[in-house]
């Protein structure tokens, strides 16, 4: 299993000095630790096969897991793995890829179709404009504000969301 927490700390109830320092500095979060431990348990139970994630972000009760591995490996067949993880955490869970902005945002808003991701430069600074298919407006599973905050935490950019 690959995670931002070392395997020793995932298995133990206490953290090593390295993981403790990363937790204190904010490089890893309590949610990272909780997700890593739950995925480790699921791997032991045979429900997950070598799960990989890079970080987690919590926005309005939604846990977003970012992975450099395959998103499908954390979602599981028919969404079973992510549903089980969601039940264990007591929060809704989304899994997104770690890559370019377009693929990350596309995973975040799925099943809504992403029509475009554009960088907009203004005198007040630059931001990213996300254009979603207006036919899918009813499928959006989070508020526009939640989406903007999630993108800010995942990608470090200000975002504006629109439908076309």
TORKOL-4160 file (C-alpha; in steps of 0.2 Angstrom, whole numbers, padded with zeros to 4 digits, m for minus):
164
<pt num="1" X="0000" Y="0000" Z="0000"/>
<pt num="2" X="0006" Y="0017" Z="m0004"/>
<pt num="3" X="0000" Y="0032" Z="0006"/>
<pt num="4" X="0007" Y="0048" Z="0014"/>
<pt num="5" X="0009" Y="0039" Z="0031"/>
<pt num="6" X="0022" Y="0026" Z="0033"/>
<pt num="7" X="0017" Y="0008" Z="0035"/>
<pt num="8" X="0023" Y="0006" Z="0053"/>
<pt num="9" X="0011" Y="0021" Z="0058"/>
<pt num="10" X="m0003" Y="0014" Z="0049"/>
<pt num="11" X="m0002" Y="m0002" Z="0059"/>
<pt num="12" X="0001" Y="0006" Z="0076"/>
<pt num="13" X="m0009" Y="0017" Z="0087"/>
<pt num="14" X="0005" Y="0029" Z="0088"/>
<pt num="15" X="0015" Y="0039" Z="0075"/>
<pt num="16" X="0034" Y="0039" Z="0072"/>
<pt num="17" X="0043" Y="0055" Z="0074"/>
<pt num="18" X="0043" Y="0058" Z="0055"/>
<pt num="19" X="0025" Y="0056" Z="0053"/>
<pt num="20" X="0021" Y="0066" Z="0069"/>
<pt num="21" X="0032" Y="0080" Z="0062"/>
<pt num="22" X="0023" Y="0079" Z="0045"/>
<pt num="23" X="0006" Y="0079" Z="0054"/>
<pt num="24" X="0011" Y="0094" Z="0065"/>
<pt num="25" X="0017" Y="0104" Z="0050"/>
<pt num="26" X="0001" Y="0101" Z="0040"/>
<pt num="27" X="0010" Y="0090" Z="0026"/>
<pt num="28" X="m0002" Y="0076" Z="0031"/>
<pt num="29" X="m0019" Y="0077" Z="0040"/>
<pt num="30" X="m0029" Y="0067" Z="0052"/>
<pt num="31" X="m0040" Y="0062" Z="0037"/>
<pt num="32" X="m0025" Y="0055" Z="0028"/>
<pt num="33" X="m0021" Y="0044" Z="0043"/>
<pt num="34" X="m0039" Y="0038" Z="0045"/>
<pt num="35" X="m0040" Y="0034" Z="0027"/>
<pt num="36" X="m0024" Y="0025" Z="0027"/>
<pt num="37" X="m0029" Y="0015" Z="0042"/>
<pt num="38" X="m0046" Y="0010" Z="0034"/>
<pt num="39" X="m0038" Y="0006" Z="0017"/>
<pt num="40" X="m0025" Y="m0005" Z="0026"/>
<pt num="41" X="m0039" Y="m0014" Z="0035"/>
<pt num="42" X="m0049" Y="m0017" Z="0019"/>
<pt num="43" X="m0033" Y="m0023" Z="0011"/>
<pt num="44" X="m0031" Y="m0036" Z="0025"/>
<pt num="45" X="m0049" Y="m0041" Z="0023"/>
<pt num="46" X="m0046" Y="m0044" Z="0004"/>
<pt num="47" X="m0057" Y="m0030" Z="m0001"/>
<pt num="48" X="m0043" Y="m0019" Z="m0008"/>
<pt num="49" X="m0028" Y="m0024" Z="m0019"/>
<pt num="50" X="m0013" Y="m0013" Z="m0015"/>
<pt num="51" X="m0023" Y="0004" Z="m0013"/>
<pt num="52" X="m0013" Y="0020" Z="m0017"/>
<pt num="53" X="m0017" Y="0037" Z="m0012"/>
<pt num="54" X="m0007" Y="0053" Z="m0011"/>
<pt num="55" X="m0017" Y="0065" Z="0000"/>
<pt num="56" X="m0035" Y="0068" Z="0006"/>
<pt num="57" X="m0045" Y="0084" Z="0006"/>
<pt num="58" X="m0060" Y="0087" Z="0017"/>
<pt num="59" X="m0073" Y="0100" Z="0011"/>
<pt num="60" X="m0090" Y="0102" Z="0019"/>
<pt num="61" X="m0091" Y="0084" Z="0025"/>
<pt num="62" X="m0084" Y="0077" Z="0009"/>
<pt num="63" X="m0068" Y="0067" Z="0009"/>
<pt num="64" X="m0059" Y="0069" Z="m0008"/>
<pt num="65" X="m0045" Y="0056" Z="m0010"/>
<pt num="66" X="m0032" Y="0060" Z="m0023"/>
<pt num="67" X="m0022" Y="0046" Z="m0031"/>
<pt num="68" X="m0007" Y="0045" Z="m0043"/>
<pt num="69" X="m0013" Y="0027" Z="m0046"/>
<pt num="70" X="m0028" Y="0021" Z="m0055"/>
<pt num="71" X="m0044" Y="0029" Z="m0049"/>
<pt num="72" X="m0053" Y="0013" Z="m0052"/>
<pt num="73" X="m0043" Y="0004" Z="m0040"/>
<pt num="74" X="m0049" Y="0014" Z="m0026"/>
<pt num="75" X="m0067" Y="0015" Z="m0032"/>
<pt num="76" X="m0068" Y="m0004" Z="m0034"/>
<pt num="77" X="m0080" Y="m0014" Z="m0045"/>
<pt num="78" X="m0097" Y="m0006" Z="m0045"/>
<pt num="79" X="m0091" Y="0007" Z="m0033"/>
<pt num="80" X="m0090" Y="m0006" Z="m0018"/>
<pt num="81" X="m0073" Y="m0001" Z="m0011"/>
<pt num="82" X="m0078" Y="0018" Z="m0011"/>
<pt num="83" X="m0095" Y="0014" Z="m0003"/>
<pt num="84" X="m0087" Y="0003" Z="0010"/>
<pt num="85" X="m0074" Y="0017" Z="0014"/>
<pt num="86" X="m0088" Y="0030" Z="0015"/>
<pt num="87" X="m0097" Y="0020" Z="0028"/>
<pt num="88" X="m0082" Y="0017" Z="0038"/>
<pt num="89" X="m0077" Y="0035" Z="0038"/>
<pt num="90" X="m0095" Y="0041" Z="0040"/>
<pt num="91" X="m0093" Y="0054" Z="0026"/>
<pt num="92" X="m0096" Y="0054" Z="0007"/>
<pt num="93" X="m0080" Y="0050" Z="m0002"/>
<pt num="94" X="m0074" Y="0055" Z="m0020"/>
<pt num="95" X="m0058" Y="0048" Z="m0028"/>
<pt num="96" X="m0049" Y="0059" Z="m0041"/>
<pt num="97" X="m0033" Y="0057" Z="m0051"/>
<pt num="98" X="m0017" Y="0067" Z="m0047"/>
<pt num="99" X="m0012" Y="0074" Z="m0064"/>
<pt num="100" X="m0017" Y="0089" Z="m0074"/>
<pt num="101" X="m0031" Y="0100" Z="m0069"/>
<pt num="102" X="m0043" Y="0094" Z="m0082"/>
<pt num="103" X="m0042" Y="0076" Z="m0077"/>
<pt num="104" X="m0043" Y="0080" Z="m0058"/>
<pt num="105" X="m0058" Y="0091" Z="m0061"/>
<pt num="106" X="m0066" Y="0079" Z="m0072"/>
<pt num="107" X="m0065" Y="0065" Z="m0059"/>
<pt num="108" X="m0072" Y="0078" Z="m0046"/>
<pt num="109" X="m0087" Y="0083" Z="m0055"/>
<pt num="110" X="m0091" Y="0065" Z="m0063"/>
<pt num="111" X="m0105" Y="0061" Z="m0069"/>
<pt num="112" X="m0106" Y="0079" Z="m0075"/>
<pt num="113" X="m0097" Y="0082" Z="m0092"/>
<pt num="114" X="m0083" Y="0094" Z="m0092"/>
<pt num="115" X="m0084" Y="0105" Z="m0107"/>
<pt num="116" X="m0068" Y="0115" Z="m0103"/>
<pt num="117" X="m0055" Y="0121" Z="m0091"/>
<pt num="118" X="m0048" Y="0138" Z="m0096"/>
<pt num="119" X="m0035" Y="0149" Z="m0087"/>
<pt num="120" X="m0041" Y="0167" Z="m0087"/>
<pt num="121" X="m0030" Y="0182" Z="m0084"/>
<pt num="122" X="m0037" Y="0198" Z="m0077"/>
<pt num="123" X="m0030" Y="0214" Z="m0069"/>
<pt num="124" X="m0035" Y="0207" Z="m0052"/>
<pt num="125" X="m0025" Y="0191" Z="m0055"/>
<pt num="126" X="m0028" Y="0174" Z="m0064"/>
<pt num="127" X="m0040" Y="0161" Z="m0060"/>
<pt num="128" X="m0047" Y="0145" Z="m0068"/>
<pt num="129" X="m0064" Y="0144" Z="m0077"/>
<pt num="130" X="m0072" Y="0128" Z="m0077"/>
<pt num="131" X="m0086" Y="0125" Z="m0089"/>
<pt num="132" X="m0099" Y="0111" Z="m0086"/>
<pt num="133" X="m0112" Y="0104" Z="m0098"/>
<pt num="134" X="m0128" Y="0113" Z="m0094"/>
<pt num="135" X="m0138" Y="0097" Z="m0098"/>
<pt num="136" X="m0130" Y="0089" Z="m0083"/>
<pt num="137" X="m0135" Y="0103" Z="m0070"/>
<pt num="138" X="m0146" Y="0091" Z="m0061"/>
<pt num="139" X="m0132" Y="0079" Z="m0059"/>
<pt num="140" X="m0120" Y="0090" Z="m0049"/>
<pt num="141" X="m0117" Y="0082" Z="m0032"/>
<pt num="142" X="m0110" Y="0097" Z="m0023"/>
<pt num="143" X="m0113" Y="0116" Z="m0022"/>
<pt num="144" X="m0103" Y="0128" Z="m0033"/>
<pt num="145" X="m0094" Y="0135" Z="m0017"/>
<pt num="146" X="m0089" Y="0117" Z="m0011"/>
<pt num="147" X="m0082" Y="0113" Z="m0029"/>
<pt num="148" X="m0072" Y="0130" Z="m0029"/>
<pt num="149" X="m0065" Y="0126" Z="m0012"/>
<pt num="150" X="m0061" Y="0108" Z="m0016"/>
<pt num="151" X="m0052" Y="0114" Z="m0032"/>
<pt num="152" X="m0042" Y="0127" Z="m0022"/>
<pt num="153" X="m0036" Y="0114" Z="m0010"/>
<pt num="154" X="m0032" Y="0100" Z="m0023"/>
<pt num="155" X="m0024" Y="0111" Z="m0036"/>
<pt num="156" X="m0020" Y="0127" Z="m0027"/>
<pt num="157" X="m0030" Y="0138" Z="m0040"/>
<pt num="158" X="m0045" Y="0150" Z="m0038"/>
<pt num="159" X="m0059" Y="0143" Z="m0049"/>
<pt num="160" X="m0075" Y="0150" Z="m0057"/>
<pt num="161" X="m0088" Y="0138" Z="m0062"/>
<pt num="162" X="m0101" Y="0140" Z="m0076"/>
<pt num="163" X="m0113" Y="0130" Z="m0087"/>
<pt num="164" X="m0113" Y="0131" Z="m0106"/>
